[in-house]
Structure formats: C-alpha cells, structure tokens
Amino acid sequence: MKRMNAKTRQIAGWKVVFHRYNTVIVGAGAAGMNCAVHLYEFMKRKGVEDAADRIGIVTRGLGLGASRMSGSDKQTYYKLGTSPNVPDCAKSFADTLMAAGCCHGDLALAEGIGSLREFYHLVEAGVAFPTDSIGSFFGYKTDHDPAERATSAGPRTSRFMSECLQKKVEQAGIRVFDRQEAAHLLTIGEGRSKRIVGIVTLEDLRSEISDSTLHAFLAANVVLAAGGPGELYKTSVYPRGQFGIHGLAFRAGLAAENLTESQFGLASIRFRWNVSGTYMQAIPRVFSADADGGHEREFLADVFPSMRTMATDIFLKGYQWPFDPQRIENLQSSLIDILVYNERQKGRRVFLDFRQNPIGAHGMSAFNIDDLESEAFEYLREAGALQKTPVERLAHMNPLAVELYRENGIDLANEPLEIDICAQHNNGGFAVNKWWESSMHHTFIIGEMAGTHGVKRPGGSALNAGQVGGLRAAEYIVNAYGVDVGDYPDNRKEIDQQLRDLIARLSRWRRSSGPAPQDVIEQIQNRMTASAAHIREENDANESLKHAIRLVAEIQDKGLAVPDVPSLIVAIQAEHLALASVAYLKAIVDLLTQNGGSRGSYLVLSPRGVPIHPDIKSKATGEPLAFRLENPDLRNRILRIEHDKGSPDLFKCSEVAPRAVPSGRRAFESAWQEYRKGRIYGIQ
Ligand SMILES: Cc1cc2nc3c(=O)[nH]c(=O)nc-3n(C[C@H](O)[C@H](O)[C@H](O)COP(=O)(O)OP(=O)(O)OC[C@H]3O[C@@H](n4cnc5c(N)ncnc54)[C@H](O)[C@@H]3O)c2cc1C
C-alpha cells in the first residue's frame, strides 16, 4: 500500500479532510509514541513493507502533555528490580501494585512481566538510565517499594523517553499530525456492537485557526493516549493545556474505573513542578505569608511538638510525597500537607525557603542536623549532605534540581519558592482488559488515560504502565486484528451525520449567547479543586455534582459564546471538560454514599470522624476538622462509570470485582502451540 492520500469532501459547507490508517494514536506523550514504535516493529516482523503508512499519530501539541513538560527532582521510572543482588519477580511486583486495593491482578502482573522488556526498549531507544561500571542499572527505593525498583534519567525522564521514542517514530517515517485539537470520536453501530472508528480534529494553526476545516482520521483501530485531564483542577501541577479527551471518550460510550483515585501533593505553582525527593530531603524552611508576601509565620511549629519531629517529617515528605490520609495521625509526614491546606484556607501563601533551615516557634530548639531522627540523618550522612543550608545540601545531592528552577527563572539560593497541594496524576481512567483494549472492541487506552492503577501506586509506576500498555495494545492489534486500513464505505451516512452534527454545533456557537468558554473552564477548575481534590465531603461533593450537571445542560441549551476563531478551540475543550467533571464528581459522590472513607490521596471530612488536631478547624463551622477512616470493604470493589444520557446524573455507576492475578504454569510444548496458533489472543 502506498501512503494513502488524504481525500477532501465538503460537508455542511465545511472542508473535511479524510485520512485512513490501520491504527490512529491520539496523543504523542511517552505512551503514544511508544505504541507507535511497537506497532511498526510488530508490523515489520509480519513482513508488512509499508508499516509506517498504516500508523498515524494525532496530537494537540508535540511539545505538550505531562511526559514532555512535567517532572520532579529526579523523575522516577519504576521497573522490575535490576539489582545484581536483590531478587525480584513479576508476581511480587504485581503484589506491590495491588497492595492498597481496587487494582486488577492481570494488569498488575502484565505490568510486572512487561516491565524489563519495555525498560530495555527505552535503553535501546537512547534513554540514558544510569549504570555502574559493570553494567547494572542501579536503582533506589521509593515509597511502597521493597526492591530498589526505581531509577531515573534525571528531572525530565519522561521527556527524554518521549524524545527518544519520537526519533524512532521519525526514523520509521510514521506521520505525526501536530496541532490537532480532538473534537469528536466517530462511532458506528449501537449497543454492544458500537465501535469507535476514528477521530475528528480541528487544526490549530495559531495565527489562523482554520475554522471551516476539519480532519477525520478513520482507522481500523484507535489507541487513545491523550493523558490525564489535568485542566480539570485549578490547583494543579499538570502542565497547562493538558485537557485530555475524557469527555469525548465518555460521550463515545467508553467505561471508566477508579475515577475517584487521583494523586495530590506538594508542588511549586509559579513554575509547575513537583517538590518531591531531594527538594524536601534537603529540609528547607517551610513558612507562610499574607497575600502580599508579608507577615511570615512558621505555621508548622504551631502543631509539631519539637524541631526534631518537624524537620524529620519535612525530610520524609521527599519520598512519602503524595498526600496520604493514612500518614496524618501521630505526627506523620502528611500532616504537613494538611497544615499547608489549613494555611491556604486562611488565604495565606506557603513557601519553601532553601536559604534557611526550618525555624521553630514556641520555645522549640534551633535546627540541628545531628538531632534528626536516624532515618533522615543516616540518609543525609551517607549522601554526604550535611552542609549548613538546604540549598547547599540540595546542590550537593542533586545539582540538576537547582539548575532546573534556575532555567525557569527561579533562583533557589535567592528567593523562596511558592507551593500548594496540587493535582498530579489520575490513578483511575478508562477500563481496559489485559491487552489494554477498552470496553469497546478495536479501541485501546494506554498511558495515564487508562485506569490501570489501584488506590495507591508506587512512585514511577505510571511511566512503566504507559510503556507496557503500548506494547500490549500494539501486539494485540497487529496479531489479532491485522494490518488492514479502516475505511467504512458502508457506514458513510452514519459518519457524515456525526460530522454534520459537530459542524452544526460549532457553527451555532459562533452566534451563541451562552457562557464564555474560558469562564466555563474556570468554573469547572474551581469546583473540582474545592470538592474533588485531596479534601472531600459528601454534602459538598453532592452540591458540586448538581452544579456540574447544570453546567452541561446550560452548554447544551445555549451553546458557548465564541466571538472569534481562536475561542472555538477553547469552547471544544470547555464542552468536553464539563462532561468529564460530572463523571469525576458522580464517581466521588457514589463512593462517599457507600461510606467510602479516606484512602489513596484524599481525606474525607466527617463531623463524626477522627479529629486531626484541635487547631485545624473548619472554615465554615469553626469546629476542629475530623475525618472518616478508610472503609476496607471497598478495596475489593472497583467503581465503574459510564455515560448515560437518560440518567438525571448523566452517568451510571456499577461495581466490578478486581480481576485476580492469573496463575498456573503450562507445559512448554502446549503453551508453545497456543502461541504459534495465535490462541494467546483468543483467536481459534
Ligand atoms: C509534575 C509531575 C510529575 C510526575 N512525576 C512522575 C514520576 O516521577 N514517575 C511517574 O511514573 N509518573 C510521573 N508523573 C506522571 C506521568 O508523567 C504521566 O502519567 C505520563 O507522562 C503520562 O503520559 P501519557 O503519554 O499517557 O500522556 P501525556 O504525556 O500527558 O501526553 C498526552 C498527549 O495527548 C495530547 N492531548 C491531550 N489532550 C488532547 C486533546 N484534547 N486533543 C488532542 N491531543 C491531546 C497531548 O498534547 C499529548 O501529546 C508525573 C506527572 C506530573 C504532572
């Protein structure tokens, strides 16, 4: 097959450019790029000469997304252990992923089994994961990690991954369609035979957005790798512009799982970056100030009884980074997140100051590095990081971490760093089977868009999951579904009707008196940060759900005001983000009404719960805040959610049991037969 020429047709007065592929991938982050490379490799292995012409990648921005733009002090890649003397195995890896519940065993095991294959795939692609002189890929322990499984290629591991994989994509000759805003997922059929057959995009040419041209990418298989919906939250460390396509996927009929489970933690907000790892292990002073930066206060010292405990907890926040409600009681490290939240609720700003060691109050003794608890002291001593100031300790342990802020206009040696508790990652996402195929045949979901993680995940396992998912999806597509290009001549009427509906909607918005798209996005973000982030409360979440549903209805009735062409893209984003926010809130409300308690990375407030601290009070009632403990029964029930136009809440929830870890060994000969006959893909 020669590279398919795009065909253009006029539909409802708009130009629609039709492209046809075997597989179209939406998203060019680490997950999407890797899947493209594997599709190419599997096709080549099958003898397909024009493999590159059968694969297309579509993205709203090659330089955008979490993989390209996010990171931390040393961004972690969590893989099966490679230490020469610490044994590890896939089952133990899976057990770690499943430890906090709500995680499918087949996915966890597949992530363990595929881990090293994908890690070495990245090494071969050029990602500089460090080795020692004998060639072993040494690692370090992260939280929830028994086997030194974590490694890093520096603060921007996921960016290197994406760039190295992109080079392979370019070498293969796979086409990347950049600046394509996803506007609709094309479907055919109804009920159980409904399928996604492509994606429609509006091209963003910045200076002249073409408002009367759409692109329709038709494909036999669709891989959705558009990342998490980071723009759902106001207080967020996701890179700006990371909208994702959750609303579009729901509208097309895909089911999601575990949407209630996201990660939140301390991050800098002027330049969005996680302050995990060495940023906290350097033990900076933590203080708050008023809106203008004046009236500084050592607010942690109001609650911590001693400098020793306070400074040790600041250190521990490094590798106990995500907010964890099970680490609040008895002065554990997540108490710091709660105190930051408490201070922010009073309208105060919070900073890390790397120029000074923590400062006490109320007669607390002065900071003394020798007086830290042994876990912290021994770590710093072994790292040779006993220098006088936090910035010196940080520069010693991780000079790249200091450099990174300098490159982004912040000199940690000269100014404090403003922080907040930010949304960082979606553990939940769209439901997939062990081949990362979604609830609809021929549609695969990978990377952060896939809901493969449970209530907690070890730091770095998102990147591993994204790579393994891409491998599994590509293997299944090529070997089970084949390499033919998607065309759908018999479904032309159905497809054209969806394009006409989309065009009618976009055209109507140009004359609409509905809300402005940017206002809609801000409204969603404020609501999600207030009611669906790391602090949740049943009545409040219910109220927010009602407002979110009303917003979707308003957009449907009145449309969105699009005064100029650039606003059209913002309007598309606002529309699907509004639907996504209903899904998240509905899932949260549903779980709370099942007596869901504090778990993962969120705290559930309840007047009858466990008090946090007498000084941490509700802004509304003035009473000390109390929280509901985890309901452990819910660890064995995964909350699934699907769009349901007929339901008053627009979504319906159900419950699925986590699938077990597959067990049992086969004799080599019979397993080999299964493989050779393609039966491992369920094909007879
Ligand atoms: C600050 C921070 C630190 C992190 N640190 C770690 C870590 O140490 N270890 C770890 O494992 N994970 C970490 N994560 C999570 C991890 O980086 C992400 O989960 C992962 O990079 C997601 O990769 P992805 O390919 O699925 O999506 P992304 O990299 O987000 O890519 C999404 C792609 O989809 C495109 N896209 C999005 N929306 C649209 C749309 N509407 N239309 C068209 N295209 C669209 C984007 O342009 C992009 O190409 C961190 C995340 C953050 C924010």
The ligand as a Tripos MOL2 file, in Angstrom:
@<TRIPOS>MOLECULE
LIG
   53    58     1     0     0
SMALL
NO_CHARGES

@<TRIPOS>ATOM
      1 C1          4.6610   17.0780   37.9140 C.3       1 LIG1
      2 C2          4.5160   15.6350   37.5390 C.ar      1 LIG1
      3 C3          5.4980   14.7310   37.9420 C.ar      1 LIG1
      4 C4          5.3630   13.3880   37.6120 C.ar      1 LIG1
      5 N1          6.3300   12.5120   38.0140 N.ar      1 LIG1
      6 C5          6.2000   11.2110   37.6930 C.ar      1 LIG1
      7 C6          7.2020   10.2840   38.0650 C.ar      1 LIG1
      8 O1          8.1950   10.6320   38.6960 O.2       1 LIG1
      9 N2          7.0320    8.9930   37.6860 N.ar      1 LIG1
     10 C7          5.9330    8.5520   37.0100 C.ar      1 LIG1
     11 O2          5.8220    7.3600   36.7030 O.2       1 LIG1
     12 N3          4.9790    9.4280   36.6340 N.ar      1 LIG1
     13 C8          5.0880   10.7310   36.9510 C.ar      1 LIG1
     14 N4          4.1200   11.6050   36.5690 N.ar      1 LIG1
     15 C9          3.0050   11.1060   35.7440 C.3       1 LIG1
     16 C10         3.4860   10.8780   34.3060 C.3       1 LIG1
     17 O3          4.3610   11.9070   33.9210 O.3       1 LIG1
     18 C11         2.2910   10.8480   33.3500 C.3       1 LIG1
     19 O4          1.3080    9.9770   33.8500 O.3       1 LIG1
     20 C12         2.7210   10.3700   31.9810 C.3       1 LIG1
     21 O5          3.7860   11.1460   31.4790 O.3       1 LIG1
     22 C13         1.5350   10.4330   31.0330 C.3       1 LIG1
     23 O6          1.9680   10.0410   29.7630 O.3       1 LIG1
     24 P1          0.9190    9.8930   28.5920 P.3       1 LIG1
     25 O7          1.7020    9.5700   27.3760 O.co2     1 LIG1
     26 O8         -0.1690    8.9820   28.9990 O.co2     1 LIG1
     27 O9          0.2250   11.3290   28.4710 O.3       1 LIG1
     28 P2          0.8860   12.7680   28.2090 P.3       1 LIG1
     29 O10         2.3370   12.7410   28.2820 O.co2     1 LIG1
     30 O11         0.1520   13.7160   29.0840 O.co2     1 LIG1
     31 O12         0.5270   13.0460   26.7020 O.3       1 LIG1
     32 C14        -0.7720   13.3570   26.2850 C.3       1 LIG1
     33 C15        -0.7570   13.6190   24.7940 C.3       1 LIG1
     34 O13        -2.1020   13.8080   24.3540 O.3       1 LIG1
     35 C16        -2.2330   15.0730   23.7090 C.3       1 LIG1
     36 N5         -3.5640   15.6110   24.0120 N.ar      1 LIG1
     37 C17        -4.0740   15.9000   25.2290 C.ar      1 LIG1
     38 N6         -5.3020   16.3960   25.1040 N.ar      1 LIG1
     39 C18        -5.5710   16.4280   23.7880 C.ar      1 LIG1
     40 C19        -6.6770   16.8740   23.0260 C.ar      1 LIG1
     41 N7         -7.7500   17.4030   23.6110 N.pl3     1 LIG1
     42 N8         -6.6180   16.7870   21.6620 N.ar      1 LIG1
     43 C20        -5.5290   16.2620   21.0530 C.ar      1 LIG1
     44 N9         -4.4410   15.8330   21.7360 N.ar      1 LIG1
     45 C21        -4.4730   15.9230   23.0740 C.ar      1 LIG1
     46 C22        -1.1100   15.9140   24.3250 C.3       1 LIG1
     47 O14        -0.7960   17.0150   23.5040 O.3       1 LIG1
     48 C23        -0.0020   14.8720   24.4040 C.3       1 LIG1
     49 O15         0.5960   14.6790   23.1300 O.3       1 LIG1
     50 C24         4.2410   12.9510   36.8730 C.ar      1 LIG1
     51 C25         3.2660   13.8670   36.4550 C.ar      1 LIG1
     52 C26         3.3990   15.2030   36.7810 C.ar      1 LIG1
     53 C27         2.3460   16.1660   36.3160 C.3       1 LIG1
@<TRIPOS>BOND
     1     1     2 1
     2     2     3 ar
     3     2    52 ar
     4     3     4 ar
     5     4     5 ar
     6     4    50 ar
     7     5     6 ar
     8     6     7 ar
     9     6    13 1
    10     7     8 2
    11     7     9 ar
    12     9    10 ar
    13    10    11 2
    14    10    12 ar
    15    12    13 ar
    16    13    14 ar
    17    14    15 1
    18    14    50 ar
    19    15    16 1
    20    16    17 1
    21    16    18 1
    22    18    19 1
    23    18    20 1
    24    20    21 1
    25    20    22 1
    26    22    23 1
    27    23    24 1
    28    24    25 2
    29    24    26 1
    30    24    27 1
    31    27    28 1
    32    28    29 2
    33    28    30 1
    34    28    31 1
    35    31    32 1
    36    32    33 1
    37    33    34 1
    38    33    48 1
    39    34    35 1
    40    35    36 1
    41    35    46 1
    42    36    37 ar
    43    36    45 ar
    44    37    38 ar
    45    38    39 ar
    46    39    40 ar
    47    39    45 ar
    48    40    41 1
    49    40    42 ar
    50    42    43 ar
    51    43    44 ar
    52    44    45 ar
    53    46    47 1
    54    46    48 1
    55    48    49 1
    56    50    51 ar
    57    51    52 ar
    58    52    53 1
@<TRIPOS>SUBSTRUCTURE
     1 LIG1         1 GROUP 0 **** ****
